[in-house]
Amino acid sequence: MIFEFKKCLVNDTEINGLYEILPKVFNDKRGYFIGVYSEKDFFNAGLRMKFIIDNQSSSSKGVLRGLHFQTRHPQGKLVRAVSGRVYDVAVDLRNGSPTFGKYYGVILDSEKQNQFYIPEGFAHGFYVLSDTAVFAYKCTDFYDPKGEGGLMWNDPTIGIDWKSVAPEIEPLLSEKDGKHPAFDLNGKYFDLSGKWIGD
């Protein structure tokens, strides 16, 4: 196997379906080679998603994108920093999950080559720590502008500690990302399979 699959924990509780993935890096004097995705290895680890689209973005230092989700066509995402470093965050929005409303954050670093798999039923966002970052997403469904959803990036109930990873950086958000609503602890979001059940 050319990947290590690490389950993600919050207060010793596993967040079901969420994985940090570390590929084996083959280095020599010419450079490096990594495998980004292998259906066989992922399936053997229990990750039987089907990716149907690849996206890529470039962002400057301090850009914060999120927290995003889709209601009509929820997306699972395999994300990584192709270049640079980002603090990547997933928030569990699955009603009935023991980690509902909890978040997990990981620094994705192009030197480390680590990846993060976020299944359907989560909100997702990232914060750029390097001067620039190229960020790649493999997604399990297409983008649906009519099903866009979002949560306030600094919602006090969720309590993401963005500043702890880069206290000297001031977050830069789009106008739209600055207007997402607060998290409702009693609201309906997704079921445990990641299907939208909200209003």
Backbone as a chain_set.jsonl record, in Angstrom:
{"seq": "MIFEFKKCLVNDTEINGLYEILPKVFNDKRGYFIGVYSEKDFFNAGLRMKFIIDNQSSSSKGVLRGLHFQTRHPQGKLVRAVSGRVYDVAVDLRNGSPTFGKYYGVILDSEKQNQFYIPEGFAHGFYVLSDTAVFAYKCTDFYDPKGEGGLMWNDPTIGIDWKSVAPEIEPLLSEKDGKHPAFDLNGKYFDLSGKWIGD", "coords": {"N": [[0.848, -1.197, 0.0], [0.548, 2.216, -0.827], [-0.29, 4.309, 0.663], [-0.956, 5.836, 3.83], [-3.607, 5.681, 6.048], [-5.082, 7.754, 8.254], [-7.242, 7.904, 10.927], [-9.404, 10.492, 12.128], [-9.627, 12.192, 15.192], [-11.597, 13.676, 17.784], [-11.304, 14.801, 20.943], [-10.7, 12.152, 21.739], [-12.699, 10.8, 20.418], [-13.642, 9.204, 17.498], [-14.115, 10.786, 14.365], [-16.345, 9.782, 12.276], [-15.59, 8.59, 9.078], [-13.833, 10.576, 8.327], [-10.593, 11.309, 7.23], [-7.064, 11.729, 7.46], [-4.657, 11.464, 4.989], [-1.687, 9.992, 4.07], [0.562, 9.843, 1.521], [3.038, 7.576, 0.194], [6.195, 8.868, -0.353], [8.435, 9.029, -2.975], [11.644, 9.82, -3.235], [14.439, 11.152, -4.996], [17.567, 12.284, -6.459], [16.567, 13.558, -8.659], [14.106, 14.547, -8.033], [10.783, 14.048, -6.903], [8.267, 11.435, -6.569], [4.841, 10.762, -6.195], [1.901, 8.864, -5.419], [-1.327, 10.007, -5.916], [-3.967, 9.159, -5.785], [-5.458, 5.978, -5.497], [-7.711, 3.692, -6.508], [-7.855, 1.002, -5.676], [-6.285, 0.906, -3.272], [-7.646, 2.806, -1.696], [-10.225, 1.643, -1.626], [-9.609, -0.718, -0.261], [-9.101, 0.346, 2.207], [-11.587, 0.94, 3.028], [-12.739, 3.152, 1.912], [-14.901, 3.88, -0.343], [-15.69, 5.699, -2.244], [-16.676, 7.458, -5.26], [-14.975, 9.466, -7.414], [-15.785, 12.254, -9.437], [-15.079, 14.66, -10.482], [-12.414, 17.015, -10.794], [-11.008, 19.786, -9.174], [-9.255, 22.931, -8.909], [-7.63, 25.534, -7.122], [-6.098, 28.757, -6.654], [-4.624, 30.715, -4.145], [-3.836, 33.59, -2.148], [-1.736, 34.5, 0.687], [-3.403, 34.412, 3.787], [-5.977, 34.248, 2.777], [-9.195, 33.057, 3.402], [-11.338, 30.533, 2.823], [-14.602, 29.471, 3.003], [-17.149, 28.636, 5.449], [-18.129, 25.877, 3.61], [-20.818, 23.979, 2.104], [-22.935, 21.668, 0.267], [-26.398, 21.373, -0.382], [-28.221, 20.068, -2.162], [-26.686, 18.413, -3.795], [-24.656, 16.912, -2.14], [-21.145, 16.895, -1.505], [-18.399, 14.689, -1.303], [-14.977, 15.189, -0.532], [-11.619, 14.993, -1.545], [-8.818, 16.498, -0.574], [-5.889, 18.577, -1.065], [-2.786, 20.359, -0.672], [-1.232, 21.453, -3.402], [0.859, 23.163, -3.814], [2.488, 25.11, -1.299], [1.009, 25.903, 1.963], [-1.846, 25.155, 3.907], [-4.398, 25.637, 6.379], [-6.709, 23.319, 6.949], [-10.154, 22.619, 7.392], [-12.835, 20.666, 8.653], [-16.272, 20.414, 9.432], [-18.528, 18.566, 11.28], [-21.703, 17.981, 10.227], [-23.727, 16.153, 10.501], [-26.717, 15.087, 11.605], [-27.289, 13.336, 14.574], [-24.798, 12.207, 14.686], [-22.089, 11.331, 16.832], [-20.179, 13.298, 16.928], [-21.385, 15.606, 16.074], [-21.479, 18.949, 15.054], [-18.88, 19.369, 15.809], [-15.446, 20.147, 15.02], [-12.606, 19.376, 12.91], [-9.257, 20.069, 12.325], [-6.5, 20.277, 10.066], [-3.143, 20.814, 9.052], [-2.35, 21.116, 5.778], [0.305, 20.406, 3.757], [2.465, 21.043, 1.138], [5.027, 20.053, 1.119], [4.972, 17.943, 2.874], [3.011, 16.469, 1.657], [0.546, 15.523, 2.464], [-2.947, 14.552, 2.555], [-6.514, 15.168, 2.825], [-9.489, 13.609, 3.539], [-12.84, 14.37, 3.24], [-15.992, 13.447, 3.916], [-19.388, 13.373, 2.509], [-21.77, 15.474, 4.124], [-20.445, 17.26, 5.712], [-19.282, 20.568, 6.56], [-16.84, 22.623, 4.952], [-13.686, 24.278, 4.933], [-10.808, 26.402, 4.302], [-7.633, 27.935, 5.183], [-5.136, 30.052, 4.153], [-1.722, 29.707, 4.708], [0.824, 30.078, 3.702], [2.78, 32.149, 1.403], [1.569, 31.931, -1.111], [-0.852, 29.507, -2.234], [-1.626, 26.557, -3.936], [-4.442, 24.715, -4.378], [-6.014, 21.589, -4.442], [-8.923, 19.718, -5.331], [-10.601, 16.667, -5.289], [-13.764, 15.585, -6.141], [-16.928, 14.092, -5.227], [-19.321, 14.719, -6.374], [-20.993, 17.026, -8.617], [-20.603, 20.62, -8.717], [-23.227, 22.586, -7.455], [-24.856, 25.398, -7.854], [-27.395, 26.198, -6.944], [-27.747, 24.756, -4.699], [-26.053, 25.683, -2.798], [-24.611, 26.041, 0.408], [-23.662, 27.421, 3.6], [-21.657, 28.173, 6.522], [-21.029, 30.484, 9.172], [-17.744, 31.596, 9.326], [-16.366, 32.121, 11.679], [-17.947, 31.149, 13.712], [-19.14, 31.134, 17.022], [-20.112, 28.913, 18.429], [-19.157, 26.637, 17.117], [-16.414, 27.252, 17.148], [-13.844, 27.389, 15.844], [-10.377, 27.592, 15.916], [-8.814, 29.529, 14.235], [-6.789, 31.451, 14.383], [-4.759, 30.42, 15.945], [-3.02, 28.938, 14.396], [-1.835, 30.772, 12.779], [-1.164, 33.472, 14.005], [-0.297, 35.973, 13.194], [-1.502, 36.619, 10.823], [-4.114, 38.234, 9.046], [-7.379, 37.27, 8.394], [-8.7, 37.014, 5.077], [-11.629, 37.321, 3.435], [-14.165, 36.436, 1.014], [-16.943, 38.497, -0.045], [-19.321, 37.043, 0.039], [-18.628, 34.817, 1.661], [-18.312, 36.107, 4.03], [-20.864, 36.485, 4.936], [-22.255, 34.232, 5.698], [-24.659, 32.25, 7.568], [-25.038, 31.723, 11.174], [-24.181, 28.739, 13.008], [-26.685, 26.422, 13.91], [-27.347, 24.69, 16.648], [-29.53, 23.109, 17.122], [-30.566, 22.716, 14.684], [-31.536, 21.14, 11.525], [-29.495, 19.33, 9.439], [-27.673, 17.266, 7.804], [-28.264, 13.703, 7.24], [-26.927, 10.661, 8.695], [-25.722, 9.413, 6.58], [-24.917, 11.45, 5.014], [-26.818, 12.725, 3.484], [-28.882, 15.486, 2.675], [-31.147, 16.815, 5.029], [-32.288, 19.051, 5.919], [-34.261, 22.114, 6.203]], "CA": [[0.0, 0.0, 0.0], [1.364, 3.428, -0.912], [-0.926, 5.342, 1.472], [-1.313, 5.6, 5.23], [-4.902, 6.289, 6.313], [-5.166, 8.074, 9.673], [-8.558, 8.358, 11.357], [-9.361, 11.773, 12.822], [-10.267, 12.122, 16.501], [-11.858, 14.87, 18.591], [-11.45, 14.37, 22.342], [-10.643, 10.68, 21.736], [-13.823, 10.238, 19.674], [-13.392, 9.192, 16.065], [-15.086, 11.418, 13.477], [-16.55, 8.72, 11.296], [-15.465, 8.901, 7.659], [-12.853, 11.648, 8.105], [-9.253, 10.726, 7.219], [-5.856, 12.327, 6.913], [-4.043, 10.426, 4.161], [-0.287, 10.296, 3.768], [1.112, 8.976, 0.481], [4.466, 7.284, 0.24], [6.925, 9.781, -1.237], [9.659, 8.459, -3.521], [12.561, 10.931, -3.512], [15.832, 10.943, -5.392], [18.207, 13.54, -6.855], [15.801, 14.196, -9.737], [12.882, 15.132, -7.498], [9.973, 13.09, -6.158], [7.063, 10.871, -7.175], [3.833, 10.277, -5.25], [0.572, 8.518, -5.881], [-2.333, 10.893, -5.322], [-5.182, 8.373, -5.538], [-5.519, 4.623, -6.031], [-8.998, 3.107, -6.139], [-7.625, -0.251, -4.95], [-5.852, 1.194, -1.907], [-8.729, 3.482, -0.985], [-11.279, 0.66, -1.383], [-9.134, -1.629, 0.788], [-9.191, 1.076, 3.475], [-12.999, 1.175, 3.302], [-13.178, 4.405, 1.28], [-15.411, 3.393, -1.628], [-16.298, 6.808, -2.971], [-16.343, 7.6, -6.681], [-14.72, 10.859, -7.747], [-16.256, 12.549, -10.786], [-14.59, 15.95, -10.961], [-11.237, 17.571, -10.128], [-10.952, 21.245, -9.189], [-8.018, 23.496, -8.368], [-7.68, 26.975, -6.897], [-4.883, 29.414, -6.181], [-4.99, 31.748, -3.185], [-2.712, 34.257, -1.496], [-1.64, 34.366, 2.14], [-4.491, 34.998, 4.559], [-7.295, 33.965, 2.213], [-9.974, 32.047, 4.103], [-12.481, 30.103, 2.01], [-15.488, 28.586, 3.765], [-17.293, 27.181, 5.493], [-19.038, 25.565, 2.516], [-21.392, 22.657, 1.867], [-24.013, 21.659, -0.715], [-27.595, 20.705, 0.129], [-28.883, 19.215, -3.147], [-25.716, 17.437, -4.284], [-23.524, 16.941, -1.196], [-19.878, 16.441, -2.078], [-17.217, 14.243, -0.591], [-13.819, 15.87, -1.123], [-10.241, 14.639, -1.223], [-8.167, 17.794, -0.79], [-4.459, 18.631, -0.767], [-2.055, 21.54, -1.127], [-0.266, 21.125, -4.458], [1.987, 23.984, -3.392], [2.172, 25.939, -0.149], [0.456, 25.325, 3.188], [-3.149, 25.662, 4.322], [-5.069, 25.004, 7.511], [-7.946, 22.815, 6.371], [-11.09, 22.336, 8.479], [-14.115, 20.039, 8.355], [-17.23, 20.485, 10.539], [-19.513, 17.492, 11.166], [-23.08, 18.489, 10.214], [-24.62, 15.0, 10.386], [-27.571, 14.913, 12.772], [-27.171, 12.012, 15.172], [-23.399, 11.823, 14.815], [-21.547, 11.683, 18.153], [-19.332, 14.487, 16.81], [-22.174, 16.658, 15.419], [-21.109, 20.305, 15.443], [-17.462, 19.437, 16.135], [-14.593, 20.324, 13.845], [-11.251, 18.842, 12.916], [-8.395, 20.841, 11.443], [-5.193, 19.704, 9.765], [-2.332, 21.605, 8.135], [-1.963, 20.424, 4.547], [1.598, 20.98, 3.403], [2.951, 20.443, -0.108], [6.268, 19.327, 1.391], [4.574, 16.685, 3.525], [2.174, 15.794, 0.651], [-0.621, 14.893, 3.079], [-4.266, 14.844, 2.007], [-7.604, 15.138, 3.798], [-10.76, 13.195, 2.928], [-14.012, 14.895, 3.939], [-17.156, 12.848, 3.263], [-20.627, 14.127, 2.457], [-22.33, 15.75, 5.441], [-19.555, 18.163, 6.438], [-18.886, 21.868, 6.008], [-15.398, 22.601, 4.7], [-13.034, 25.547, 4.656], [-9.354, 26.401, 4.517], [-6.988, 29.215, 5.493], [-3.82, 29.965, 3.51], [-0.654, 30.071, 5.636], [2.029, 30.415, 2.933], [2.606, 33.335, 0.555], [0.513, 31.493, -2.028], [-1.13, 28.071, -2.152], [-2.461, 25.93, -4.965], [-5.244, 23.763, -3.62], [-6.703, 20.687, -5.368], [-10.049, 18.977, -4.786], [-11.313, 15.629, -6.02], [-15.114, 15.652, -5.579], [-17.813, 12.981, -5.556], [-20.491, 15.22, -7.102], [-20.75, 18.287, -9.301], [-20.99, 21.862, -8.052], [-24.622, 22.956, -7.68], [-25.014, 26.735, -7.267], [-28.697, 26.336, -6.288], [-27.704, 24.022, -3.442], [-24.968, 26.202, -1.965], [-24.849, 26.359, 1.803], [-22.462, 27.854, 4.296], [-21.709, 28.548, 7.927], [-20.149, 31.568, 9.592], [-16.38, 31.063, 9.473], [-15.921, 32.295, 13.062], [-19.094, 30.866, 14.576], [-18.64, 30.874, 18.38], [-20.511, 27.583, 18.896], [-18.186, 25.697, 16.557], [-15.193, 27.67, 17.839], [-12.598, 27.067, 15.136], [-9.286, 28.464, 16.366], [-8.014, 29.846, 13.054], [-5.647, 32.307, 14.677], [-3.677, 29.71, 16.624], [-2.06, 28.425, 13.415], [-1.156, 31.906, 12.134], [-1.651, 34.652, 14.728], [0.134, 37.225, 12.561], [-2.224, 36.806, 9.558], [-5.499, 38.699, 9.132], [-8.149, 36.539, 7.385], [-9.278, 37.723, 3.943], [-12.777, 36.547, 2.979], [-15.038, 37.007, -0.012], [-18.155, 39.117, 0.516], [-20.3, 35.973, 0.292], [-18.221, 34.015, 2.81], [-18.468, 36.915, 5.232], [-22.285, 36.637, 5.26], [-22.907, 32.955, 5.992], [-25.358, 32.277, 8.855], [-24.473, 31.018, 12.319], [-24.539, 27.342, 13.209], [-27.816, 26.189, 14.805], [-27.116, 23.395, 17.279], [-30.779, 22.344, 17.064], [-31.032, 22.683, 13.294], [-31.417, 19.911, 10.747], [-28.521, 19.482, 8.362], [-27.58, 16.042, 7.011], [-28.389, 12.463, 8.0], [-25.633, 10.037, 8.942], [-25.122, 9.022, 5.296], [-24.512, 12.663, 4.315], [-27.918, 13.257, 2.662], [-29.446, 16.688, 3.265], [-32.488, 16.643, 5.597], [-32.684, 20.337, 6.48], [-35.457, 22.775, 5.66]], "C": [[0.886, 1.25, 0.0], [0.751, 4.592, -0.131], [-1.056, 4.871, 2.913], [-2.593, 6.377, 5.506], [-5.042, 6.489, 7.818], [-6.566, 8.591, 10.002], [-8.412, 9.625, 12.197], [-10.198, 11.709, 14.093], [-10.481, 13.516, 17.067], [-12.143, 14.397, 20.005], [-11.576, 12.857, 22.447], [-11.841, 10.02, 21.065], [-13.542, 10.341, 18.189], [-14.495, 9.944, 15.322], [-15.253, 10.481, 12.291], [-16.449, 9.234, 9.861], [-14.406, 9.923, 7.321], [-11.444, 11.062, 8.242], [-8.213, 11.746, 6.771], [-5.113, 11.201, 6.199], [-2.638, 10.865, 3.783], [0.209, 9.33, 2.704], [2.579, 8.671, 0.749], [5.157, 8.164, -0.784], [8.233, 9.116, -1.664], [10.559, 9.61, -3.975], [13.878, 10.41, -4.074], [16.364, 12.28, -5.906], [17.455, 14.267, -7.969], [14.575, 14.939, -9.228], [12.109, 14.085, -6.714], [8.854, 12.546, -7.04], [6.136, 10.46, -6.04], [2.62, 9.776, -6.025], [-0.426, 9.401, -5.166], [-3.588, 10.125, -4.961], [-5.04, 7.014, -6.197], [-6.827, 4.006, -5.572], [-8.804, 1.847, -5.308], [-7.239, 0.019, -3.504], [-6.948, 1.867, -1.093], [-9.857, 2.5, -0.658], [-10.876, -0.297, -0.267], [-9.181, -0.984, 2.164], [-10.641, 1.381, 3.855], [-13.551, 2.447, 2.704], [-13.601, 4.087, -0.159], [-16.153, 4.475, -2.405], [-15.912, 6.756, -4.453], [-16.167, 9.081, -6.972], [-15.106, 11.118, -9.196], [-15.759, 13.88, -11.324], [-13.371, 16.357, -10.134], [-11.252, 19.084, -10.285], [-9.635, 21.702, -8.575], [-8.176, 24.997, -8.214], [-6.306, 27.469, -6.461], [-5.304, 30.573, -5.285], [-3.73, 32.338, -2.56], [-2.81, 34.118, 0.02], [-2.792, 35.091, 2.838], [-5.864, 34.75, 4.001], [-7.947, 32.833, 3.007], [-11.213, 31.756, 3.269], [-13.33, 29.144, 2.836], [-16.351, 29.381, 4.74], [-18.412, 26.771, 4.537], [-19.588, 24.141, 2.604], [-22.452, 22.795, 0.784], [-25.176, 20.851, -0.18], [-28.166, 19.711, -0.877], [-27.964, 18.127, -3.695], [-24.491, 17.462, -3.356], [-22.283, 16.301, -1.807], [-18.966, 15.853, -1.006], [-16.014, 14.843, -1.289], [-12.521, 15.255, -0.616], [-9.407, 15.85, -1.578], [-6.696, 17.717, -0.412], [-3.905, 19.964, -1.244], [-1.025, 21.081, -2.151], [1.011, 21.914, -4.242], [1.549, 24.831, -2.211], [1.59, 25.152, 1.015], [-0.885, 25.976, 3.486], [-3.582, 24.946, 5.602], [-6.452, 24.621, 7.03], [-8.858, 22.284, 7.475], [-12.356, 21.688, 7.93], [-14.984, 20.07, 9.606], [-18.304, 19.439, 10.302], [-20.923, 18.074, 11.295], [-24.092, 17.358, 10.077], [-25.408, 14.833, 11.683], [-27.472, 13.474, 13.28], [-25.746, 11.519, 15.301], [-22.904, 12.182, 16.212], [-20.634, 12.901, 18.123], [-20.059, 15.62, 16.063], [-21.78, 18.032, 15.961], [-19.652, 20.474, 15.828], [-16.64, 19.597, 14.853], [-13.266, 19.629, 14.039], [-10.448, 19.653, 11.918], [-7.047, 20.18, 11.266], [-4.443, 20.663, 8.841], [-1.933, 20.713, 6.961], [-0.75, 21.15, 3.982], [2.131, 20.275, 2.163], [4.275, 19.71, 0.088], [5.981, 17.973, 2.041], [3.741, 15.81, 2.585], [0.955, 15.102, 1.267], [-1.914, 15.384, 2.437], [-5.309, 14.695, 3.11], [-8.844, 14.687, 3.054], [-11.907, 13.612, 3.826], [-15.24, 14.324, 3.259], [-18.338, 13.808, 3.187], [-21.152, 14.324, 3.889], [-21.469, 16.652, 6.309], [-19.526, 19.532, 5.761], [-17.366, 21.893, 5.936], [-14.892, 24.017, 4.454], [-11.539, 25.431, 4.84], [-8.822, 27.828, 4.576], [-5.547, 29.12, 4.999], [-2.744, 30.526, 4.438], [0.626, 30.512, 4.929], [1.758, 31.633, 2.053], [1.546, 33.099, -0.516], [0.296, 30.0, -1.797], [-1.992, 27.673, -3.337], [-3.121, 24.743, -4.3], [-6.058, 22.931, -4.594], [-7.787, 19.905, -4.639], [-10.459, 17.875, -5.773], [-12.686, 15.516, -5.363], [-15.98, 14.504, -6.075], [-19.092, 13.421, -6.25], [-20.141, 16.577, -7.7], [-21.17, 19.473, -8.437], [-22.41, 22.234, -8.442], [-24.871, 24.324, -7.048], [-26.34, 26.929, -6.541], [-28.735, 25.602, -4.948], [-26.601, 24.495, -2.521], [-25.43, 26.447, -0.537], [-23.554, 26.782, 2.457], [-22.728, 28.157, 5.751], [-20.721, 29.672, 8.19], [-18.762, 31.011, 9.926], [-15.878, 31.115, 10.909], [-17.061, 32.065, 14.051], [-18.613, 30.478, 15.987], [-19.021, 29.501, 18.917], [-19.543, 26.527, 18.387], [-16.799, 25.987, 17.119], [-13.897, 27.281, 17.158], [-11.526, 28.084, 15.507], [-8.343, 28.741, 15.191], [-6.717, 30.555, 13.416], [-4.482, 31.548, 15.317], [-2.629, 29.203, 15.639], [-1.293, 29.544, 12.728], [-1.619, 33.2, 12.789], [-1.308, 35.975, 14.061], [-0.644, 37.548, 11.288], [-3.648, 37.275, 9.832], [-6.31, 38.004, 8.04], [-8.751, 37.464, 6.329], [-10.379, 36.849, 3.348], [-13.468, 37.238, 1.818], [-16.248, 37.63, 0.68], [-19.173, 38.049, 0.897], [-19.925, 35.165, 1.526], [-18.336, 34.795, 4.115], [-19.902, 37.05, 5.7], [-22.994, 35.326, 5.561], [-23.561, 33.001, 7.375], [-24.617, 31.5, 9.943], [-24.943, 29.57, 12.341], [-25.668, 27.236, 14.216], [-27.67, 24.785, 15.376], [-28.345, 22.503, 17.221], [-31.327, 22.229, 15.643], [-30.877, 21.316, 12.663], [-30.477, 20.17, 9.579], [-28.514, 18.228, 7.492], [-27.937, 14.841, 7.885], [-27.018, 11.809, 8.086], [-24.952, 9.56, 7.66], [-24.64, 10.226, 4.514], [-25.566, 13.234, 3.395], [-28.59, 14.401, 3.397], [-30.864, 16.422, 3.776], [-33.005, 17.952, 6.177], [-33.905, 20.915, 5.797], [-35.284, 23.121, 4.191]], "O": [[1.861, 1.323, 0.747], [1.212, 5.728, -0.244], [-1.24, 3.685, 3.187], [-2.67, 7.576, 5.239], [-5.114, 5.519, 8.573], [-7.022, 9.584, 9.434], [-7.413, 9.803, 12.894], [-11.333, 11.234, 14.077], [-9.669, 14.418, 16.865], [-13.111, 13.674, 20.241], [-12.445, 12.342, 23.151], [-11.988, 8.799, 21.135], [-13.242, 11.419, 17.676], [-15.677, 9.761, 15.615], [-14.392, 10.409, 11.414], [-17.131, 10.185, 9.479], [-14.101, 10.126, 6.146], [-11.133, 10.403, 9.234], [-8.437, 12.519, 5.84], [-4.959, 10.109, 6.746], [-2.427, 11.955, 3.252], [0.274, 8.125, 2.947], [3.267, 9.418, 1.445], [4.757, 8.205, -1.947], [9.032, 8.694, -0.828], [10.276, 10.283, -4.966], [14.365, 9.354, -3.67], [15.683, 13.299, -5.798], [17.678, 15.456, -8.197], [14.062, 15.841, -9.89], [12.695, 13.32, -5.948], [8.534, 13.098, -8.092], [6.577, 9.883, -5.045], [2.355, 10.216, -7.144], [-0.379, 9.531, -3.943], [-4.212, 10.406, -3.938], [-4.558, 6.911, -7.326], [-7.035, 3.817, -4.373], [-9.52, 1.644, -4.328], [-7.812, -0.581, -2.594], [-7.152, 1.531, 0.074], [-10.39, 2.515, 0.451], [-11.699, -0.65, 0.577], [-9.288, -1.678, 3.175], [-10.896, 2.007, 4.884], [-14.705, 2.797, 2.95], [-12.773, 4.033, -1.068], [-17.113, 4.2, -3.125], [-14.947, 6.095, -4.836], [-17.1, 9.866, -6.799], [-14.802, 10.318, -10.08], [-15.987, 14.202, -12.49], [-13.298, 16.084, -8.935], [-11.478, 19.605, -11.377], [-8.989, 20.969, -7.827], [-8.778, 25.657, -9.061], [-5.474, 26.707, -5.969], [-6.223, 31.322, -5.617], [-2.698, 31.675, -2.458], [-3.826, 33.679, 0.558], [-3.108, 36.236, 2.515], [-6.851, 35.015, 4.688], [-7.335, 31.793, 3.251], [-12.037, 32.641, 3.04], [-12.835, 28.122, 3.312], [-16.282, 30.607, 4.829], [-19.53, 27.273, 4.649], [-18.929, 23.229, 3.103], [-22.828, 23.909, 0.419], [-24.988, 19.782, 0.402], [-28.561, 18.612, -0.487], [-28.427, 17.035, -4.024], [-23.43, 17.964, -3.727], [-22.363, 15.304, -2.526], [-18.783, 16.44, 0.061], [-16.021, 14.993, -2.511], [-12.349, 15.028, 0.582], [-9.292, 16.202, -2.752], [-6.296, 16.918, 0.434], [-4.486, 20.616, -2.112], [-0.059, 20.399, -1.806], [2.111, 21.405, -4.458], [0.387, 25.226, -2.12], [1.659, 23.924, 1.06], [-1.048, 27.187, 3.34], [-3.186, 23.81, 5.867], [-7.276, 25.487, 6.737], [-8.405, 21.586, 8.382], [-12.883, 22.093, 6.894], [-14.509, 19.789, 10.706], [-18.928, 19.421, 9.241], [-21.289, 18.598, 12.347], [-25.201, 17.578, 9.589], [-24.849, 14.484, 12.723], [-27.56, 12.522, 12.505], [-25.503, 10.509, 15.961], [-23.264, 13.239, 16.731], [-20.341, 13.481, 19.169], [-19.411, 16.494, 15.487], [-21.752, 18.248, 17.173], [-19.217, 21.583, 16.139], [-17.078, 19.234, 13.761], [-12.85, 19.331, 15.159], [-10.898, 19.897, 10.798], [-6.508, 19.59, 12.203], [-5.044, 21.258, 7.947], [-1.267, 19.693, 7.134], [-0.784, 22.36, 3.76], [2.238, 19.049, 2.141], [4.61, 18.829, -0.705], [6.672, 16.988, 1.782], [3.751, 14.584, 2.688], [0.391, 14.193, 0.659], [-1.973, 16.469, 1.859], [-5.025, 14.166, 4.185], [-9.225, 15.296, 2.054], [-11.954, 13.266, 5.006], [-15.517, 14.684, 2.115], [-18.294, 14.913, 3.729], [-20.995, 13.454, 4.746], [-21.725, 16.797, 7.504], [-19.719, 19.644, 4.55], [-16.685, 21.269, 6.749], [-15.575, 24.843, 3.849], [-11.051, 24.483, 5.455], [-9.446, 28.777, 4.103], [-4.818, 28.207, 5.385], [-2.835, 31.666, 4.895], [1.427, 31.246, 5.507], [0.62, 32.095, 1.97], [0.724, 33.973, -0.789], [1.153, 29.317, -1.236], [-2.953, 28.356, -3.692], [-2.454, 23.877, -3.734], [-6.721, 23.479, -5.475], [-7.611, 19.483, -3.496], [-10.639, 18.142, -6.961], [-12.767, 15.365, -4.144], [-15.802, 14.005, -7.186], [-19.877, 12.573, -6.676], [-19.137, 17.194, -7.343], [-21.997, 19.334, -7.536], [-22.762, 22.203, -9.621], [-25.075, 24.412, -5.838], [-26.417, 27.737, -5.615], [-29.652, 25.805, -4.153], [-26.243, 23.802, -1.569], [-26.508, 26.995, -0.306], [-22.471, 26.529, 1.928], [-23.868, 28.37, 6.162], [-19.701, 29.79, 7.511], [-18.632, 30.072, 10.712], [-15.074, 30.281, 11.326], [-17.127, 32.71, 15.097], [-17.772, 29.59, 16.127], [-18.322, 28.968, 19.78], [-19.151, 25.626, 19.129], [-16.088, 25.066, 17.522], [-12.944, 26.883, 17.828], [-11.747, 29.292, 15.419], [-7.216, 28.247, 15.159], [-5.671, 30.29, 12.825], [-3.338, 31.994, 15.235], [-1.464, 29.053, 16.008], [-0.227, 29.31, 12.158], [-2.387, 33.952, 12.19], [-1.952, 36.99, 14.327], [-0.474, 38.629, 10.723], [-4.31, 36.773, 10.741], [-5.97, 38.13, 6.863], [-9.245, 38.548, 6.639], [-10.106, 35.77, 2.821], [-13.375, 38.454, 1.652], [-16.54, 37.331, 1.838], [-19.811, 38.136, 1.946], [-20.785, 34.854, 2.35], [-18.446, 34.201, 5.187], [-20.157, 37.655, 6.741], [-24.22, 35.306, 5.668], [-23.08, 33.708, 8.261], [-23.699, 30.729, 9.666], [-25.975, 29.228, 11.762], [-25.627, 27.882, 15.263], [-27.849, 23.8, 14.66], [-28.227, 21.278, 17.264], [-32.421, 21.705, 15.431], [-30.183, 20.445, 13.188], [-30.656, 21.126, 8.825], [-29.282, 18.143, 6.534], [-27.919, 14.932, 9.113], [-26.041, 12.367, 7.588], [-23.743, 9.329, 7.649], [-24.018, 10.068, 3.463], [-25.273, 14.128, 2.602], [-28.843, 14.31, 4.598], [-31.692, 15.87, 3.051], [-34.036, 17.972, 6.849], [-34.506, 20.286, 4.925], [-36.192, 23.681, 3.578]]}, "num_chains": 1, "name": "protein.A"}
